[in-house]
Amino acid sequence: MSKHDWQYVRTNSKGERIFRKETNESLEFVREYLDKHGIEYEVVMSASLIIIYSKADRPHMYYWTTGRWSPRKRNYTKHYHSNGIADFVERYLNKYADEHLKEQEERNKT
């Protein structure tokens, strides 16, 4: 069994089956990774999440136990999945950061 296998958790009130996969990464492991790579973050223990900032200073909510994440917005009901902190940082965190930085530069010029 792979450490990233999906497991059935429950059926919700709409009759939809809910699955979950564990990252098997501790908070300490994730913090060490972020510190090592010089990435800014805030830990919110009450929600078991970390707010991680991209190089464009855009916040992302990351749940270290499952690898779920979403951009931090007023309405952030949609979540995405990663296979762990390294996967999230390498594939998603700064994916659009260069575009966001260019947009900020354009706004600052006017």
Long-range contacts (C-beta under 8 A, 24 or more apart in sequence): 4-83, 20-66, 21-66, 21-67, 21-81, 22-65, 22-66, 23-64, 23-65, 23-66, 23-67, 23-83, 23-84, 23-85, 25-64, 25-65, 25-84, 25-85, 26-64, 27-64, 29-85, 30-62, 30-64, 30-85, 33-85, 33-86, 33-89, 34-85, 34-89, 37-89, 39-89, 39-93, 52-88, 52-89, 52-93, 54-93, 54-94, 54-97, 54-100, 55-94, 55-97, 55-101, 56-94, 56-96, 56-97, 56-98, 56-100, 56-101, 56-104, 58-97, 58-100, 60-92, 60-93, 62-88
